[in-house]
Amino acid sequence: MNYSSLLIAIVILFGGAYLLGRNRARALASAGGSLHSLPTHYGALMALWTGLPAVLLLLLWSLLQGPVVDALLVKQLPAAIQQGTDIEIQLALSKVHNLAQGAGLAANESLQPAVEHLLALEQRNRVLHMGGALVIALLGLGLSWRRLRPSLRARTEVERIVSVLLFTSSGIAVLTTFGILASVLYEAWAFFQKVNVFEFLFGTTWSPQVALRADQSGSSGSFGAVPLFTGTLLISLIAMSIAVPVGLMSAIYLSEYATPTVRKYAKPALEVLAGIPTVVYGFFAVLTVAPMVRDIGVSMGLDVSSESALAAGLVMGIMIIPFVSSLSDDVINAVPQSLRDGSYGLGATRSETVRQVIIPAALPGIVGAVMLAVSRAIGETMIVAMAAGLAANLTANPLDSVTTVTVQIVTLLVGDQEFDSPKTLAAFALGLVLFLVTLTLNFIALKVVQKYREQYD
């Protein structure tokens, strides 16, 4: 039995336990018993006690089996490898796993005992964890069946279990955030031990490559990230200068001026832009927008790069329009009709009502939409890599080639990397800066939302 078959078996037991519990409760009620809860609560209680322990066992087993198996395999490695460094042991373990999977590597007699031991462990592990999961599920089914009686507070227990599951899910989300932040901080700290933080934040030359020999030019690399910050800011400003006005005006038109027929077709057509893959936008920028921008610039006597921030920003702005328009349209429609009626009753026109009543009332939601669009613009990679290039130029000219923080993070982490090299660790320092910038934007947006929400509560 494989994993998919096991999951299907657990789902079948889950559904069967629900039906058994519900029917059992109905039978108890028919026999003259007064049920404390609805029959569905008894079925849900049996289903939870049947499925949850088995699923938890599978999760714990999947988390622990890797380290346990590797610890057992180390004892089967040759003595010379066991006495070597951690890197040598990990390389040997990787080769053992590959040989066990039939990866086509050259056979190694010294590792053959470890390979055979791994195959035996995998077979034993498969039988134990699948059998254990089924036994736990059946045990939970039997125990919950024995507990069923009319006085059982099934609804209370179900609500308690669901509350624990919801709290656990929230805790996992929070812990995941802290885990991501901790990993980024750890690697960024290792980077700042090799590179001065002031050089990184205020340096104007970005050349992260490290030479192989100390006598080569640029052997220590240059990690001044100011060109990356300016490139990110430049492209984001161009994109937002397109997305915010067009998206907001589109939302105002669709919610306040458009007829139901126009809105019925225009809103879905506008939201289709959000479903287009970013690589398609990148092709559009490279093949259409960038040549058009270059031709217009040349006709005006301007020196335009074949890959420019303007081309990337224009296409990115088009991509972000649905984020602003759709969310803004929803919050504008959520403004109470009583505010509109009161404005019209005082003699205001429709345009005056939009400017002085509807937009201020919907401003918290509009700010949230804009912040989401800004985060989307800052985090975009594919369009920038294809249309703006990879050159880390320190310039405010939108006609020049620039790069962004996210593009450089991808560039630094492509291929085989050494995580003790400043070149690789620089990606985590850039990620930390990006995280802090996003956190600051969210804090500003929260303050704006709180300020205007107090006025309209």
C-alpha positions as CSV (number, residue, x, y, z in Angstrom):
1,M,0.0,0.0,0.0
2,N,1.4,3.4,-1.0
3,Y,0.8,6.8,0.5
4,S,-2.1,7.7,-1.7
5,S,-3.9,4.4,-1.0
6,L,-3.3,5.0,2.8
7,L,-4.8,8.5,2.6
8,I,-7.8,7.1,0.7
9,A,-8.3,4.4,3.3
10,I,-8.2,7.1,6.1
11,V,-10.7,9.2,4.2
12,I,-13.0,6.2,3.8
13,L,-12.7,5.5,7.5
14,F,-13.4,9.2,8.3
15,G,-16.6,9.2,6.3
16,G,-17.6,5.8,7.6
17,A,-17.1,6.9,11.2
18,Y,-19.3,9.9,10.6
19,L,-22.1,7.8,9.2
20,L,-21.8,5.2,12.0
21,G,-21.9,7.9,14.7
22,R,-24.8,9.7,13.2
23,N,-26.9,6.5,12.6
24,R,-26.0,5.3,16.1
25,A,-27.2,8.6,17.6
26,R,-30.5,8.3,15.7
27,A,-30.9,4.8,16.9
28,L,-30.4,5.9,20.5
29,A,-33.0,8.7,20.0
30,S,-35.5,6.2,18.4
31,A,-35.0,4.0,21.4
32,G,-36.4,6.7,23.7
33,G,-33.1,8.4,24.7
34,S,-32.9,12.2,24.8
35,L,-29.9,13.3,22.9
36,H,-27.8,16.1,24.3
37,S,-26.6,17.1,20.8
38,L,-27.7,16.7,17.2
39,P,-26.9,13.3,15.5
40,T,-24.5,15.1,13.2
41,H,-22.4,16.2,16.2
42,Y,-22.1,12.5,17.3
43,G,-21.0,11.6,13.7
44,A,-18.5,14.4,13.6
45,L,-17.1,13.4,17.0
46,M,-16.5,9.9,15.8
47,A,-15.0,11.0,12.5
48,L,-12.6,13.4,14.3
49,W,-11.4,10.7,16.7
50,T,-11.0,8.3,13.8
51,G,-9.1,10.5,11.3
52,L,-7.2,13.1,13.4
53,P,-4.9,10.7,15.3
54,A,-4.0,8.8,12.2
55,V,-3.2,12.0,10.3
56,L,-1.1,13.3,13.2
57,L,0.8,10.1,13.3
58,L,1.6,10.4,9.5
59,L,2.8,14.0,9.9
60,L,5.0,13.2,12.8
61,W,6.4,10.1,11.1
62,S,7.2,12.0,7.9
63,L,9.0,14.7,9.9
64,L,11.1,12.3,12.0
65,Q,11.8,9.4,9.6
66,G,14.4,11.3,7.6
67,P,16.8,12.2,10.5
68,V,16.2,8.8,12.1
69,V,17.0,6.9,8.9
70,D,20.1,9.0,8.3
71,A,21.3,8.4,11.9
72,L,21.0,4.6,11.4
73,L,22.7,4.8,8.0
74,V,25.8,6.6,9.3
75,K,26.6,3.5,11.4
76,Q,26.7,1.4,8.1
77,L,29.2,3.8,6.4
78,P,32.9,2.9,6.2
79,A,34.9,3.9,9.2
80,A,36.9,6.4,7.2
81,I,33.8,8.3,6.2
82,Q,32.3,8.2,9.8
83,Q,35.5,9.8,11.1
84,G,35.4,12.5,8.4
85,T,33.8,15.9,8.3
86,D,30.0,16.5,8.4
87,I,30.1,17.5,4.7
88,E,31.8,14.2,3.7
89,I,29.2,12.3,5.7
90,Q,26.3,14.2,4.0
91,L,27.8,13.5,0.6
92,A,28.1,9.8,1.4
93,L,24.5,9.7,2.6
94,S,23.3,11.5,-0.5
95,K,25.1,9.0,-2.7
96,V,23.6,6.1,-0.7
97,H,20.1,7.5,-1.2
98,N,20.7,8.0,-4.9
99,L,22.0,4.4,-5.3
100,A,19.0,3.1,-3.5
101,Q,16.7,4.9,-5.9
102,G,18.6,3.6,-8.9
103,A,19.9,7.0,-10.0
104,G,22.4,5.4,-12.4
105,L,25.5,6.2,-10.4
106,A,28.6,4.0,-10.5
107,A,28.3,1.3,-7.9
108,N,30.5,1.6,-4.8
109,E,31.3,-1.6,-2.9
110,S,32.1,0.3,0.3
111,L,28.7,1.9,0.3
112,Q,26.8,-1.3,-0.7
113,P,26.0,-2.4,3.0
114,A,24.5,1.1,3.6
115,V,22.4,0.9,0.4
116,E,21.1,-2.6,1.4
117,H,20.4,-1.4,4.9
118,L,18.5,1.7,3.5
119,L,16.3,-0.5,1.3
120,A,15.5,-2.7,4.3
121,L,14.7,0.3,6.5
122,E,12.4,1.8,3.8
123,Q,10.5,-1.5,3.5
124,R,10.2,-1.8,7.2
125,N,9.2,1.8,7.6
126,R,6.5,1.6,5.0
127,V,4.9,-1.4,6.7
128,L,5.2,0.1,10.2
129,H,3.8,3.6,9.5
130,M,1.0,2.4,7.3
131,G,0.0,-0.3,9.7
132,G,0.3,2.0,12.6
133,A,-1.9,4.7,11.0
134,L,-4.6,2.1,10.2
135,V,-4.4,0.7,13.7
136,I,-4.7,4.1,15.3
137,A,-7.7,5.0,13.1
138,L,-9.5,1.8,13.9
139,L,-8.7,2.2,17.6
140,G,-10.1,5.7,17.6
141,L,-13.2,4.4,15.8
142,G,-13.7,1.7,18.4
143,L,-13.2,3.9,21.4
144,S,-15.5,6.6,20.2
145,W,-18.1,4.1,19.3
146,R,-18.1,2.8,22.9
147,R,-18.4,6.3,24.3
148,L,-21.6,7.1,22.3
149,R,-24.6,7.5,24.7
150,P,-27.5,10.0,24.8
151,S,-25.9,12.1,27.6
152,L,-22.6,12.5,25.8
153,R,-21.9,16.3,25.1
154,A,-20.9,15.7,21.5
155,R,-21.4,19.2,20.4
156,T,-19.2,20.6,23.2
157,E,-16.4,18.2,22.4
158,V,-16.6,18.8,18.6
159,E,-16.4,22.6,19.2
160,R,-13.5,22.2,21.5
161,I,-11.6,20.0,19.0
162,V,-12.3,22.4,16.2
163,S,-11.1,25.3,18.4
164,V,-7.9,23.6,19.1
165,L,-7.4,22.9,15.3
166,L,-8.1,26.5,14.5
167,F,-5.6,27.7,17.2
168,T,-3.0,25.2,16.0
169,S,-3.4,26.5,12.4
170,S,-3.0,30.1,13.5
171,G,0.0,29.1,15.6
172,I,1.6,27.3,12.6
173,A,1.1,30.4,10.4
174,V,2.8,32.6,13.1
175,L,5.6,30.1,13.7
176,T,6.2,29.8,10.0
177,T,6.6,33.6,9.8
178,F,9.0,33.6,12.7
179,G,10.9,30.7,11.2
180,I,11.3,32.4,7.9
181,L,12.4,35.6,9.6
182,A,14.9,33.7,11.8
183,S,16.4,31.9,8.9
184,V,16.8,35.1,6.9
185,L,18.3,36.9,10.0
186,Y,20.8,34.1,10.6
187,E,22.1,34.1,7.1
188,A,22.1,37.9,6.9
189,W,24.1,38.1,10.1
190,A,26.7,35.7,8.6
191,F,26.8,38.1,5.6
192,F,27.3,41.2,7.7
193,Q,30.2,39.5,9.5
194,K,31.9,39.4,6.1
195,V,30.7,42.7,4.6
196,N,30.3,46.0,6.5
197,V,26.6,46.9,6.9
198,F,27.2,50.5,5.9
199,E,29.0,49.4,2.8
200,F,26.0,47.3,1.9
201,L,23.3,49.9,2.6
202,F,25.2,53.0,1.3
203,G,27.6,51.6,-1.3
204,T,27.0,52.6,-4.9
205,T,28.7,49.7,-6.6
206,W,27.1,46.3,-6.9
207,S,29.4,43.5,-8.2
208,P,28.9,40.5,-6.0
209,Q,31.2,38.1,-7.9
210,V,34.2,36.9,-6.0
211,A,37.4,36.0,-7.9
212,L,39.0,32.6,-7.5
213,R,42.5,34.1,-6.8
214,A,43.3,36.9,-4.4
215,D,45.4,38.7,-7.1
216,Q,42.5,39.0,-9.5
217,S,40.6,42.3,-9.9
218,G,37.6,42.6,-7.6
219,S,38.6,39.6,-5.6
220,S,36.5,40.7,-2.6
221,G,33.5,41.7,-4.6
222,S,31.5,44.9,-4.2
223,F,28.2,44.8,-2.3
224,G,26.9,48.3,-2.4
225,A,23.1,47.8,-2.8
226,V,22.1,51.4,-3.5
227,P,21.7,50.7,-7.3
228,L,19.4,47.8,-6.5
229,F,17.3,50.0,-4.2
230,T,17.1,52.8,-6.7
231,G,16.2,50.4,-9.5
232,T,13.4,48.8,-7.5
233,L,12.1,52.2,-6.5
234,L,12.2,53.6,-10.1
235,I,10.4,50.7,-11.6
236,S,7.8,50.5,-8.8
237,L,7.1,54.3,-9.2
238,I,6.6,53.9,-12.9
239,A,4.3,50.9,-12.4
240,M,2.3,52.6,-9.6
241,S,1.9,55.8,-11.7
242,I,0.1,53.7,-14.2
243,A,-1.8,51.3,-12.0
244,V,-3.1,53.6,-9.3
245,P,-4.8,56.3,-11.5
246,V,-6.1,53.8,-14.1
247,G,-7.2,51.3,-11.5
248,L,-8.9,53.8,-9.2
249,M,-10.7,55.6,-12.0
250,S,-11.8,52.3,-13.4
251,A,-13.2,51.3,-10.0
252,I,-15.0,54.7,-9.7
253,Y,-16.5,54.4,-13.1
254,L,-17.7,50.8,-12.7
255,S,-19.2,51.4,-9.3
256,E,-20.8,54.9,-9.7
257,Y,-21.3,55.6,-13.4
258,A,-21.4,52.4,-15.5
259,T,-24.7,50.8,-16.3
260,P,-25.3,47.3,-15.1
261,T,-24.8,45.9,-18.6
262,V,-21.4,47.7,-19.0
263,R,-20.3,46.6,-15.5
264,K,-21.3,43.0,-16.2
265,Y,-18.8,42.7,-19.1
266,A,-16.2,45.4,-18.2
267,K,-15.3,44.2,-14.7
268,P,-14.6,40.5,-15.7
269,A,-12.7,41.7,-18.8
270,L,-10.5,44.0,-16.6
271,E,-9.9,41.2,-14.1
272,V,-8.6,38.9,-16.8
273,L,-5.4,40.9,-16.7
274,A,-4.7,39.4,-13.2
275,G,-4.8,35.8,-14.6
276,I,-2.1,36.3,-17.3
277,P,1.2,34.7,-16.3
278,T,4.0,37.2,-15.6
279,V,6.3,35.5,-18.2
280,V,3.7,36.4,-20.9
281,Y,3.9,40.0,-19.7
282,G,7.6,39.7,-20.0
283,F,7.4,38.5,-23.6
284,F,5.0,41.4,-24.3
285,A,7.5,43.9,-22.7
286,V,10.4,42.5,-24.7
287,L,8.8,42.1,-28.0
288,T,6.4,45.0,-28.1
289,V,6.8,47.7,-25.4
290,A,10.6,47.9,-25.3
291,P,11.0,48.3,-29.1
292,M,8.2,50.9,-29.1
293,V,9.8,52.9,-26.3
294,R,13.2,52.7,-28.0
295,D,11.7,53.8,-31.4
296,I,9.8,56.7,-29.8
297,G,12.9,57.8,-27.9
298,V,15.1,57.7,-31.0
299,S,12.6,59.7,-33.0
300,M,12.8,62.4,-30.2
301,G,16.6,62.3,-30.2
302,L,16.9,60.4,-26.9
303,D,19.4,57.6,-26.1
304,V,17.2,54.7,-25.0
305,S,18.6,51.4,-23.9
306,S,17.2,48.2,-25.5
307,E,16.3,47.2,-21.9
308,S,14.8,50.1,-19.9
309,A,13.1,50.7,-16.6
310,L,10.3,52.5,-18.5
311,A,9.4,49.4,-20.5
312,A,9.3,47.2,-17.5
313,G,7.4,49.7,-15.4
314,L,4.8,50.3,-18.0
315,V,4.0,46.6,-18.4
316,M,4.2,46.0,-14.7
317,G,1.7,48.8,-14.2
318,I,-0.7,47.2,-16.7
319,M,-0.4,43.9,-14.8
320,I,-1.2,45.6,-11.4
321,I,-4.3,47.5,-12.6
322,P,-6.7,44.7,-11.5
323,F,-5.3,44.6,-8.0
324,V,-6.2,48.3,-7.5
325,S,-9.4,48.3,-9.6
326,S,-11.1,45.2,-8.2
327,L,-10.4,45.8,-4.5
328,S,-11.2,49.5,-4.8
329,D,-14.5,48.7,-6.6
330,D,-15.4,46.3,-3.8
331,V,-14.7,48.9,-1.0
332,I,-16.5,51.7,-2.9
333,N,-19.6,49.5,-3.3
334,A,-19.4,48.7,0.4
335,V,-19.9,52.4,1.3
336,P,-23.4,52.7,2.8
337,Q,-26.1,54.1,0.4
338,S,-27.2,56.4,3.2
339,L,-24.0,58.5,2.8
340,R,-24.8,58.9,-0.9
341,D,-28.4,59.8,-0.3
342,G,-27.4,62.3,2.4
343,S,-25.0,64.0,0.0
344,Y,-27.6,64.1,-2.8
345,G,-30.1,65.5,-0.3
346,L,-27.8,68.4,0.5
347,G,-27.6,69.3,-3.2
348,A,-24.3,67.7,-4.1
349,T,-23.7,66.4,-7.6
350,R,-22.6,62.9,-8.3
351,S,-19.0,64.0,-8.9
352,E,-19.0,66.0,-5.7
353,T,-20.4,63.0,-3.8
354,V,-17.7,60.8,-5.2
355,R,-14.9,63.2,-4.3
356,Q,-16.1,64.4,-0.9
357,V,-18.0,61.5,0.5
358,I,-17.4,58.1,-1.2
359,I,-13.6,58.3,-1.7
360,P,-12.9,59.5,1.9
361,A,-15.3,56.8,3.3
362,A,-13.6,54.1,1.2
363,L,-10.1,55.4,1.7
364,P,-9.0,52.6,4.2
365,G,-9.8,49.9,1.6
366,I,-8.3,51.9,-1.2
367,V,-5.1,52.3,0.7
368,G,-5.0,48.6,1.4
369,A,-5.5,48.0,-2.4
370,V,-2.6,50.4,-3.2
371,M,-0.3,48.8,-0.6
372,L,-1.1,45.3,-2.0
373,A,-0.2,46.7,-5.5
374,V,3.0,48.2,-4.2
375,S,4.0,44.9,-2.6
376,R,3.2,43.1,-5.9
377,A,5.4,45.6,-7.8
378,I,8.3,45.4,-5.4
379,G,8.2,41.6,-5.6
380,E,7.9,41.2,-9.3
381,T,10.9,39.4,-10.9
382,M,10.1,38.0,-14.4
383,I,9.1,41.2,-16.1
384,V,12.1,43.1,-14.7
385,A,14.6,40.3,-15.7
386,M,13.2,40.2,-19.3
387,A,12.5,43.9,-19.9
388,A,14.9,45.9,-17.6
389,G,18.0,43.6,-17.7
390,L,20.4,42.6,-15.0
391,A,22.8,45.6,-15.0
392,A,23.0,47.3,-11.6
393,N,23.2,50.9,-12.8
394,L,22.8,53.7,-10.3
395,T,20.5,56.0,-12.3
396,A,17.2,57.9,-12.1
397,N,16.8,57.9,-15.9
398,P,13.9,55.6,-16.8
399,L,15.4,55.1,-20.3
400,D,18.4,53.2,-18.9
401,S,18.8,49.6,-18.0
402,V,18.4,48.8,-14.2
403,T,17.8,45.8,-12.0
404,T,15.9,45.2,-8.8
405,V,16.4,43.5,-5.5
406,T,14.3,40.4,-6.3
407,V,16.0,39.9,-9.6
408,Q,19.4,39.9,-7.9
409,I,18.2,37.5,-5.2
410,V,17.2,35.0,-8.0
411,T,20.5,35.6,-9.8
412,L,22.6,35.0,-6.7
413,L,20.8,31.7,-5.8
414,V,20.7,30.1,-9.2
415,G,22.8,26.9,-9.6
416,D,25.1,25.3,-7.0
417,Q,26.0,27.7,-4.3
418,E,28.3,27.8,-1.3
419,F,26.5,29.2,1.7
420,D,29.7,30.4,3.3
421,S,30.4,32.8,0.4
422,P,29.5,36.5,0.6
423,K,28.0,36.3,-2.9
424,T,25.3,33.8,-1.8
425,L,24.8,35.3,1.6
426,A,24.1,38.7,0.0
427,A,20.7,37.3,-1.2
428,F,19.6,36.9,2.4
429,A,20.7,40.4,3.3
430,L,18.6,41.7,0.3
431,G,15.7,39.6,1.4
432,L,15.9,41.1,4.9
433,V,15.9,44.6,3.6
434,L,12.9,43.7,1.4
435,F,11.1,42.3,4.4
436,L,11.7,45.4,6.5
437,V,10.5,47.6,3.6
438,T,7.3,45.6,3.3
439,L,6.8,45.7,7.0
440,T,7.1,49.5,7.0
441,L,4.6,49.9,4.2
442,N,2.1,47.7,6.0
443,F,2.6,49.8,9.2
444,I,2.0,53.0,7.3
445,A,-1.1,51.5,5.7
446,L,-2.4,50.4,9.0
447,K,-2.0,53.9,10.5
448,V,-3.9,55.4,7.5
449,V,-6.7,52.9,7.8
450,Q,-7.0,53.5,11.6
451,K,-7.1,57.3,11.1
452,Y,-9.9,57.3,8.6
453,R,-11.9,54.4,10.0
454,E,-12.4,56.4,13.2
455,Q,-14.0,59.2,11.3
456,Y,-16.6,57.0,9.7
457,D,-17.4,54.5,12.4
